[in-house]
Amino acid sequence: TLQAIASGYLVSALALLVPARSVRFALPFVLAGVYTLLLELFGDMTPTGNFAQIVEQKFVRALGFPEGAQAYATGNYTWLLTSLMFAAMALWGSCCTEIVRSRLPQGRRAMALFALAAALTAIGFTAQIWIAPVKQIFALSFTARSMGVCIAALGVLYVVTDIWKLRRGWWLVTLFGQCALACYVIRSGFG
């Protein structure tokens, strides 16, 4: 998980160097498309036969761990090639930040968040016709739907806290939002 966060943040930080906002907003869709195309062309969508898993196993074997190659992919999750999708997810979050911090009127900011959420949800459900929603490899159908729900939730929180100014009692949400990584590490230590 920390690798996923790190790879996503690295790409997002580099994307901030791109002056064209339209390019920054298109980049997560391009990365998700490239990742999906690679999965569709060079493997199947099963947890063990997908291209991300094949790349993962070859990389681990190349490091000299042929015995540990299967053990490395705990639960058939993948990390290397899947970093493209992790970067896409972080970039969609970065796009949300740009929307919320923009100079648009607040109502238009909220509408932009909901439009992005609706677009991703529609992409996810449409992709599900051809691509199984496999969580372990962050298939486009799974990831786009999940990001759509997350961005819709962000839109709701934005409306409630920033437009309607209902801020009482949100301290726990704020605490977890500010300390999400610490909460994850604490949970992992006890789990």
N, C-alpha and C positions, 0 to 999 in steps of 0.2 A: 504494500500500500504506500509506503513512504517513497518507493521508487516511482510509483505512478504519479504521486503528487510532485515529486522533484522534476520528472520529465515534463509534466504539464506546465509547471511554473517556468522552467527553462525556456520552453518554446514561447510561452506567453510573454516573458520578459523580452525575448528577441523580437517578437511581433510588435512590441511597443516602439521599436526603432523604425518601423515602417510608417512613413508619414501619411500615407493614404488610408483614411478610415475605411473606405470601401474594401480595400485589400485585406485589412485586419478583420473585417466582418465576413469576408468570403473565405478566409484561410481555414477556419474550422470545418467548413463544408467540404473544402478541397481535401483536407487531411482525412476526414471520414470517408470520402469517396475513394481515395487512393487505397486506404486500408480495406475497405469493402471489396474493391475490385481485385486486390491481391488474394483475399480469402476466397472469392468466387472463382477465380481463374486457376488457382494452384492447390486446391484441396477440396475437402467436403466440409460440411458444417457440423460434423460430429465433434464432441469434445476432444477426442484423441486424433482425429484425422484431418483437422483443419490446418491451414497453412501456417498460422501463428504458432501452433503446437509443433509443427515440423521444424520451423525456424528455431524455436526454443530448444528442441532436442538436439539439433545439429550444433548449435552454439555450445551447449553444455558438454557434448561429446568432444567438440574441438578444444575445450578447456582441459580435456584429459580425464573426464569423469564418466566413462561409459556406463559403469554400474549405477552411478547416482543420477543418471539422466532422467530416469523415470521418477525417482524420488523427488527430484528438483521441482517437477511440475505438480506440486501438491494440489489435489482437487481439480487437475486439468486446467488450472488458470495459466495464463501466459502473460509475459511482461515485456519482452523485447519489441517485437513487431507491434504489439498492442499499444506501445507507447505512442503510436500515431493517434490512436483513439483517445488516449489519456490527454494528449496535447489538444485534441479537438475539444474535449470536455472543458479543459482549463480555459481555452480560448473563448468558448461560449460564455463562460463565467466572466471573462474579461470584457466581452462585448456588453454583457449586462451592466458591468461597472461603468463602462463608457456611456451607456444609455442613462443610467441613474445620475451620473455626474454631468450630463450634457446641459446645455442652456435652454433646452426645450421647456415649454410649460410642463408642470408636473403631470397633468392629465395626459399629455402626449407621451411623456416618458412611460407612464403606466401602460398606455396602449401599445407602445413599442415593445415592452416586455411581454405583454400578452400575445402580441402578434408573433414574436419569436417563439414563444412557448407553443402556440398553435401550429406554427410551421414545423417545428421539430416533432411534435406529437403526430402530426399528419404524415410526416416522412417516416416515422417509426411504424405507424400502423400500415402504411402503404408498403413499406419494405418487408413487413411481416408476410405479405403474400408470397414473396420469393425467398426471403431469408428468415430462417428460424431465429427467434429471440434467445440466443445462447448467452447467458450472463458471463460464463467463464472466459469467453473470448471477446466480450464486449461487441457483439454483432451490432450492426447498424440499427436493426429493428429494436433491439433491447435498449441500446444507448440513446437513440434519438427520443424514444418514448420517455425514458427516465429523465433525460435532460429537459424535455418539455414539461414534465410534472414539476421538476425542481424550479424551473424558471417561472412557471405559473404561481408556485408558492411564494417565490420572491416577489412577484408582482402583487400578490395579495398583501404580503407584509409591507410592501412599499406604500400601497394605498392606505392601509390601516394606520401605519406609523408616521408616514411623511405627509400624506395628503389630509387624512382625517385627524391627524395628531393624537391618536389614541396610544399613548406611550406608557401608561401606568401598567405595572405588572409584567412587563416584558424583560425584566432584568435577567431572568434565567435563560431566555432565548439569546439575549445579548452576550451573556457570559459564555454559553456554549459556542456561539458564533465566533467570539474572539479567541477562544481557547480550544477550538475543535481538535487540533492536533494533540494537545495535552490530554483531552478527554479520550481520544483514540488510544494513546499510549497507556493511560491508566486502565482503560477497559481491557486492552490486550494483556496487560500484566496480571489481571485477575481472571482472564478467561482461558 
